[in-house]
Each structure stands twice: as structure tokens, then as C-alpha cells.
Amino acid sequence: MYYFQTHKGQVRERNEDNCDIFNVQDVTFMMVLDGMGGHNKGDTASSLAMKIIKERLLRYKKFRSTFFLRQALIRSIKRANREVNKLGSSLIEYADMGTTIILAAIYKNKVIVCNVGDSRCYFYNDDKLVQISEDQTYVEFLYKTGKITYEEKFTHPKKHILMNALGTYPTLSIATKIYRKKLNKILLCSDGLYNMVDLEYIERILQKDISTQKKVEELVNLSNLNGGKDNIAIALWEDKQ
């Protein structure tokens, strides 16, 4: 079972987040993209990137192996990067636009996760939610290099500065990992969720005996109740077997 939803939040004028979940044969794809650039730039970047990636993945009749699937994901994301960058470089109104992307492909007993930026992937198992992706931000870099403490990450004035984004440059670095683990749930989200709702409250909602749709709707509502300072995008997959 799966469900996804976006919301513009309580502060922003536009919704620049996009998300989707779809199937190609025996593979389930999940995507969350958080556009950046202001005005209509972020919305254009995230929606165009998502459209290109989905169209390219839907062309495949079958994915023969995990290696083949991983290569298809990387090629699709890099194609989207080129197209977004091309548009941003050719039209002044789209200059400097870009988007994050977190993508999970569920294939048999494996999950491939591709990450650019600071949208996140969480795995849920044994009543515990664990962040799998690593935020590609300036503050995360400072923390990893010992310049700031873990607690300082949450209050640092430059915590929203990205070190990597899709579309801002002609070439792109994509963090890709393959996990061989049976999971109960996979949650993808933009920072509009995790900056507004503490992890323990997200866990509580995921533990409820309600539909996948209701869980996503509760997460969106709680983000808005806590201030809704940013756009919100959530994609949730649950193994109901």
C-alpha cells in the first residue's frame, strides 16, 4: 500500500514540492522533490525533473537485475539534471533554479535509494524510524568535519544551504545505495515535514492502525499545525502482507 501528498504549508505563497509513487512491472518507484529558486523557478524545476524521470523509467519493459535498475535510475536523474540546467541557462526567468530529489526503488528484497540535496528517506522497522539518506547541506558538512556539534546543526543560521542540487550545474553527483533488508515502511519527505515534526511523533503516526492515506494526511496536518513554515511533500509505502 502506498500514498503520497503535497501541501504548500501555512507560509509560502506557492507549492514548489512534488512527489509521486508508481509501478513499472515488479518495481515500485517513490520520489520526493523540493524545488528551489523562488517565484515559479522551484516549481518548474521539481515538476520538470519529476516528469522526465518518470517518463524515462516508464519506457522500460522490464528491469533485468539490480545493477540494470540502478543504472536506469542514475541515467534518468542525470537526464533530468541536464534538461533543468538547460532551461535555467537559456531563460533568465529560470536562472539559478534547481531541486532536491530523494528516490527509492523497491525491487524484490532490495531497495535502491538515490539522493541529491536534503529531502530524506527513512526506513521503518521494529517500531523504529531510521534516516537512511544523508543531508547534502553545508551544516551537515560542518558536522561531519567536526566544526559544529550535533545539537548546533538544528540552530545554525546556514542550515538550509545546499551543497548539491539537481539542475544547478550541467553535471551532477548522485548518492546511491542498495539495501538488502526486509522493511515494514519507507517514508520519503521534504524538509517541510522533518523540520516541523519531531521524529518521535512521526513514529507514533506510522504505528497507528489506520490506512496509509490517513497516516500521510495526519503527517501533513501536524506539519501545518506546528507552523507549516515550508512546503510539505510526503510519500509513504507500507508492506501490508
Sine and cosine of phi, psi and omega as CSV:
sin_phi,cos_phi,sin_psi,cos_psi,sin_omega,cos_omega
0.00,0.00,0.59,-0.80,0.05,-1.00
-0.47,-0.88,0.34,-0.94,0.03,-1.00
-0.36,-0.93,0.50,-0.87,0.04,-1.00
-0.60,-0.80,0.44,-0.90,-0.05,-1.00
-0.35,-0.94,0.55,-0.83,0.14,-0.99
-0.84,-0.55,0.37,-0.93,0.04,-1.00
-0.47,-0.89,0.58,-0.82,-0.05,-1.00
-0.98,0.22,-0.15,0.99,-0.02,-1.00
0.99,0.14,-0.25,-0.97,-0.10,-0.99
-0.96,-0.27,-0.11,0.99,-0.12,-0.99
-0.88,-0.47,-0.72,0.70,-0.08,-1.00
-0.94,0.34,0.56,-0.83,0.01,-1.00
-0.98,0.22,-0.50,0.86,-0.06,-1.00
-0.81,-0.58,0.36,-0.93,0.11,-0.99
-0.98,-0.21,0.94,-0.35,-0.01,-1.00
-0.98,-0.21,0.09,1.00,0.06,-1.00
-1.00,-0.01,0.52,-0.85,0.11,-0.99
-0.64,-0.77,0.46,-0.89,0.06,-1.00
-0.42,-0.91,0.31,-0.95,-0.03,-1.00
-0.29,-0.96,0.42,-0.91,0.17,-0.98
-0.66,-0.75,0.76,-0.65,-0.01,-1.00
-0.45,-0.89,0.27,-0.96,-0.03,-1.00
-0.91,-0.42,0.60,-0.80,0.20,-0.98
-0.77,-0.64,0.96,-0.29,-0.09,-1.00
0.82,0.57,-0.87,-0.49,-0.07,-1.00
-0.99,-0.17,0.34,0.94,0.02,-1.00
-0.90,-0.43,0.73,-0.69,0.12,-0.99
-0.96,-0.27,0.81,-0.58,0.00,-1.00
-0.96,-0.30,0.70,-0.71,0.06,-1.00
-0.82,-0.57,0.69,-0.72,0.01,-1.00
-0.65,-0.76,0.63,-0.77,0.20,-0.98
-0.72,-0.69,0.76,-0.64,0.00,-1.00
-0.77,-0.63,0.70,-0.71,-0.01,-1.00
-0.87,-0.48,0.97,-0.25,-0.07,-1.00
-0.95,0.32,0.45,-0.89,-0.01,-1.00
-0.66,-0.75,0.45,-0.89,0.04,-1.00
0.76,-0.66,-0.24,0.97,0.02,-1.00
0.98,0.18,0.24,-0.97,-0.02,-1.00
0.79,0.62,-0.78,-0.62,0.01,-1.00
-0.99,-0.16,0.12,0.99,-0.04,-1.00
-0.91,0.41,-0.74,0.67,-0.05,-1.00
-0.90,0.44,-0.67,0.74,0.03,-1.00
-0.89,0.46,-0.67,0.74,0.02,-1.00
-0.90,0.44,-0.70,0.72,-0.02,-1.00
-0.89,0.46,-0.75,0.66,-0.07,-1.00
-0.94,0.33,-0.65,0.76,-0.02,-1.00
-0.95,0.33,-0.63,0.78,0.02,-1.00
-0.92,0.39,-0.70,0.71,0.01,-1.00
-0.88,0.48,-0.71,0.71,0.00,-1.00
-0.89,0.45,-0.67,0.74,0.01,-1.00
-0.87,0.49,-0.72,0.69,-0.04,-1.00
-0.91,0.41,-0.72,0.69,-0.02,-1.00
-0.88,0.47,-0.72,0.69,-0.01,-1.00
-0.90,0.44,-0.70,0.71,0.00,-1.00
-0.87,0.50,-0.65,0.76,-0.02,-1.00
-0.94,0.34,-0.64,0.77,0.01,-1.00
-0.94,0.35,-0.55,0.83,0.01,-1.00
-0.94,0.35,-0.26,0.96,0.02,-1.00
-0.95,0.31,-0.40,0.92,-0.06,-1.00
-0.97,0.25,0.73,-0.68,0.06,-1.00
-0.98,0.20,-0.60,0.80,-0.05,-1.00
-0.35,-0.94,0.56,-0.83,0.08,-1.00
-0.98,-0.21,0.91,-0.42,-0.19,-0.98
-0.97,0.25,-0.43,0.90,-0.06,-1.00
-0.33,-0.94,0.19,-0.98,0.07,-1.00
-0.88,0.47,-0.65,0.76,0.02,-1.00
-0.88,0.48,-0.70,0.71,0.01,-1.00
-0.90,0.45,-0.67,0.75,0.01,-1.00
-0.90,0.43,-0.70,0.72,0.02,-1.00
-0.87,0.50,-0.68,0.73,0.01,-1.00
-0.90,0.43,-0.62,0.78,0.03,-1.00
-0.90,0.44,-0.64,0.77,0.03,-1.00
-0.90,0.44,-0.75,0.67,-0.03,-1.00
-0.89,0.46,-0.69,0.72,0.00,-1.00
-0.89,0.45,-0.64,0.77,-0.02,-1.00
-0.92,0.39,-0.68,0.74,0.00,-1.00
-0.93,0.38,-0.65,0.76,0.02,-1.00
-0.92,0.39,-0.58,0.82,0.07,-1.00
-0.90,0.43,-0.68,0.73,0.04,-1.00
-0.88,0.48,-0.64,0.77,0.03,-1.00
-0.87,0.50,-0.70,0.72,-0.01,-1.00
-0.89,0.45,-0.67,0.75,-0.04,-1.00
-0.94,0.35,-0.66,0.75,0.03,-1.00
-0.92,0.40,-0.69,0.72,0.02,-1.00
-0.90,0.43,-0.62,0.78,0.02,-1.00
-0.88,0.47,-0.70,0.72,0.02,-1.00
-0.91,0.41,-0.68,0.73,0.00,-1.00
-0.92,0.40,-0.47,0.88,-0.01,-1.00
-1.00,0.08,-0.36,0.93,-0.09,-1.00
-0.99,-0.12,-0.41,0.91,-0.03,-1.00
-0.85,-0.53,0.82,-0.57,-0.09,-1.00
-0.88,0.48,-0.53,0.85,-0.02,-1.00
-0.94,0.34,-0.24,0.97,0.02,-1.00
-0.93,-0.37,0.18,0.98,-0.03,-1.00
-0.87,0.50,0.65,-0.76,0.08,-1.00
0.94,0.33,0.21,0.98,0.03,-1.00
-0.98,0.20,0.37,-0.93,0.03,-1.00
-0.16,-0.99,-0.04,-1.00,-0.01,-1.00
-0.40,-0.91,0.48,-0.88,0.22,-0.98
-0.99,0.14,0.26,-0.97,0.21,-0.98
-0.48,-0.88,0.72,-0.69,0.21,-0.98
-0.85,-0.53,0.81,-0.58,-0.09,-1.00
-0.75,-0.67,0.74,-0.67,0.08,-1.00
-0.84,-0.54,0.73,-0.68,0.06,-1.00
-0.89,-0.46,0.89,-0.46,-0.03,-1.00
-0.99,-0.11,0.90,-0.44,-0.12,-0.99
-0.69,-0.72,0.96,-0.29,-0.03,-1.00
0.83,0.56,-0.86,-0.51,-0.02,-1.00
-0.98,-0.17,0.37,0.93,-0.03,-1.00
-0.81,-0.58,0.44,-0.90,0.11,-0.99
-0.77,-0.64,0.84,-0.55,0.08,-1.00
-0.98,-0.19,0.80,-0.60,-0.02,-1.00
-0.89,-0.46,0.81,-0.58,0.06,-1.00
-0.90,-0.43,0.71,-0.70,-0.11,-0.99
-0.68,-0.74,0.73,-0.69,0.16,-0.99
-0.67,-0.74,0.91,-0.42,0.02,-1.00
0.98,-0.21,-0.56,-0.83,-0.11,-0.99
-0.82,-0.57,0.22,0.97,0.22,-0.98
-0.95,0.31,0.47,-0.88,-0.24,-0.97
-0.86,-0.51,0.42,-0.91,0.17,-0.99
-0.88,-0.48,0.78,-0.63,0.09,-1.00
-0.88,-0.47,0.64,-0.77,0.17,-0.98
-0.97,-0.25,0.65,-0.76,0.02,-1.00
-0.86,-0.50,0.83,-0.56,0.05,-1.00
-0.40,-0.91,0.58,-0.82,0.01,-1.00
0.81,0.59,0.69,0.72,0.06,-1.00
0.88,0.48,0.42,0.91,0.01,-1.00
-0.71,-0.70,0.69,-0.72,0.00,-1.00
-0.98,-0.21,0.80,-0.59,-0.06,-1.00
-0.82,-0.57,0.77,-0.64,0.06,-1.00
-0.96,0.28,0.83,-0.56,-0.03,-1.00
-0.99,-0.11,-0.70,0.72,0.00,-1.00
-0.97,0.24,0.38,-0.93,0.04,-1.00
-0.93,-0.36,0.79,-0.61,0.00,-1.00
-0.89,0.46,0.80,-0.59,0.03,-1.00
-1.00,-0.09,0.94,0.33,-0.06,-1.00
-0.83,-0.56,0.28,-0.96,0.03,-1.00
-0.90,0.44,-0.63,0.78,-0.02,-1.00
-0.93,0.38,-0.62,0.78,0.04,-1.00
-0.90,0.43,-0.62,0.79,0.07,-1.00
-0.88,0.47,-0.70,0.71,0.03,-1.00
-0.87,0.49,-0.64,0.77,0.00,-1.00
-0.93,0.38,-0.71,0.70,-0.03,-1.00
-0.90,0.43,-0.49,0.87,0.00,-1.00
-1.00,-0.07,0.13,0.99,0.10,-1.00
0.98,0.18,0.24,0.97,-0.03,-1.00
-0.98,0.18,-0.47,0.88,0.03,-1.00
-0.70,-0.72,0.29,-0.96,0.03,-1.00
-1.00,0.07,0.18,-0.98,0.03,-1.00
-0.87,0.50,-0.67,0.74,-0.02,-1.00
-0.91,0.41,-0.56,0.83,-0.03,-1.00
-0.94,0.35,-0.33,0.94,0.02,-1.00
-0.85,0.52,-0.58,0.81,-0.14,-0.99
-0.99,0.16,-0.27,0.96,-0.04,-1.00
-0.86,-0.50,0.03,1.00,-0.04,-1.00
-0.90,0.43,0.71,-0.71,-0.05,-1.00
-0.91,0.42,-0.29,0.96,-0.01,-1.00
-0.94,-0.35,0.46,0.89,-0.10,-0.99
-0.94,0.35,-0.26,0.96,-0.02,-1.00
-0.99,-0.11,0.01,1.00,-0.02,-1.00
-0.98,0.21,0.84,-0.55,-0.01,-1.00
-1.00,0.05,0.58,-0.82,0.13,-0.99
-1.00,-0.09,-0.20,0.98,-0.06,-1.00
-0.44,-0.90,0.66,-0.75,0.04,-1.00
-0.41,-0.91,0.50,-0.87,0.02,-1.00
-0.98,0.20,0.77,-0.63,0.10,-0.99
0.99,-0.17,-0.26,0.97,-0.07,-1.00
-0.99,0.17,-0.42,0.91,0.04,-1.00
-0.73,-0.68,0.37,-0.93,-0.01,-1.00
-0.89,0.45,-0.51,0.86,0.04,-1.00
-0.94,-0.35,0.32,-0.95,-0.15,-0.99
-0.58,-0.81,0.66,-0.75,0.13,-0.99
-0.98,-0.18,0.80,-0.61,-0.05,-1.00
-0.87,-0.49,0.85,-0.53,0.10,-1.00
-0.98,0.18,0.85,-0.52,-0.07,-1.00
-0.75,-0.66,0.76,-0.65,0.05,-1.00
-0.69,-0.73,0.49,-0.87,0.04,-1.00
-0.90,-0.44,0.79,-0.61,-0.01,-1.00
-0.91,-0.41,0.74,-0.67,0.04,-1.00
-0.94,-0.35,0.99,0.12,-0.11,-0.99
-0.43,-0.90,0.68,-0.73,0.07,-1.00
-0.98,0.22,0.80,-0.60,-0.09,-1.00
-0.83,-0.56,0.49,-0.87,0.10,-1.00
-0.99,0.12,-0.65,0.76,-0.09,-1.00
-0.51,-0.86,0.48,-0.88,0.14,-0.99
-0.78,-0.63,0.79,-0.61,-0.01,-1.00
-0.88,-0.48,0.83,-0.55,0.16,-0.99
-0.94,-0.35,0.61,-0.79,-0.01,-1.00
-0.37,-0.93,0.37,-0.93,0.13,-0.99
-1.00,0.02,0.10,-0.99,-0.04,-1.00
-0.93,0.36,-0.19,0.98,0.08,-1.00
-0.91,0.42,-0.33,0.94,0.12,-0.99
-1.00,-0.05,-0.85,0.52,-0.18,-0.98
-0.94,0.33,-0.33,0.94,0.10,-1.00
-0.99,0.13,-0.26,0.96,-0.06,-1.00
-0.96,-0.27,-0.39,0.92,-0.09,-1.00
-0.78,-0.62,0.82,-0.58,0.03,-1.00
-0.90,0.43,0.47,-0.88,-0.06,-1.00
-0.84,0.54,-0.62,0.78,-0.05,-1.00
-0.90,0.43,-0.54,0.84,0.02,-1.00
-0.97,0.24,-0.55,0.83,0.11,-0.99
-0.89,0.45,-0.69,0.73,0.03,-1.00
-0.86,0.51,-0.69,0.72,-0.03,-1.00
-0.87,0.50,-0.66,0.75,0.00,-1.00
-0.93,0.38,-0.65,0.76,0.01,-1.00
-0.92,0.40,-0.42,0.91,0.00,-1.00
-0.98,0.18,-0.22,0.98,-0.07,-1.00
-0.93,0.38,0.49,-0.87,0.03,-1.00
-1.00,0.00,0.91,0.41,0.02,-1.00
-0.72,-0.69,0.13,-0.99,-0.05,-1.00
-0.93,0.37,0.34,-0.94,0.05,-1.00
-0.86,0.51,-0.66,0.75,0.02,-1.00
-0.87,0.50,-0.71,0.70,-0.01,-1.00
-0.89,0.46,-0.60,0.80,0.02,-1.00
-0.90,0.45,-0.72,0.70,0.02,-1.00
-0.89,0.46,-0.69,0.72,0.00,-1.00
-0.89,0.46,-0.63,0.78,0.04,-1.00
-0.92,0.40,-0.62,0.78,0.03,-1.00
-0.90,0.43,-0.67,0.74,0.05,-1.00
-0.89,0.45,-0.72,0.69,-0.01,-1.00
-0.88,0.47,-0.66,0.75,-0.01,-1.00
-0.92,0.38,-0.62,0.79,0.07,-1.00
-0.86,0.51,-0.67,0.74,0.01,-1.00
-0.94,0.33,-0.63,0.78,0.04,-1.00
-0.90,0.44,-0.51,0.86,-0.01,-1.00
-1.00,0.08,0.10,0.99,0.07,-1.00
0.75,-0.66,-0.51,0.86,0.02,-1.00
0.76,0.65,0.74,0.67,-0.12,-0.99
-0.96,0.27,-0.17,0.99,-0.02,-1.00
-0.60,-0.80,0.21,-0.98,0.13,-0.99
-0.88,0.48,0.44,-0.90,-0.06,-1.00
-0.82,-0.58,0.75,-0.66,0.11,-0.99
-0.69,-0.72,0.76,-0.64,-0.05,-1.00
-0.66,-0.75,0.72,-0.69,0.15,-0.99
-0.78,-0.63,0.82,-0.57,-0.08,-1.00
-0.80,-0.60,0.78,-0.62,0.09,-1.00
-0.88,-0.47,0.70,-0.71,0.01,-1.00
-0.76,-0.66,0.67,-0.74,0.10,-1.00
-1.00,0.05,0.96,-0.27,-0.08,-1.00
-1.00,-0.08,0.14,0.99,-0.04,-1.00
-0.93,0.37,0.00,0.00,0.00,0.00
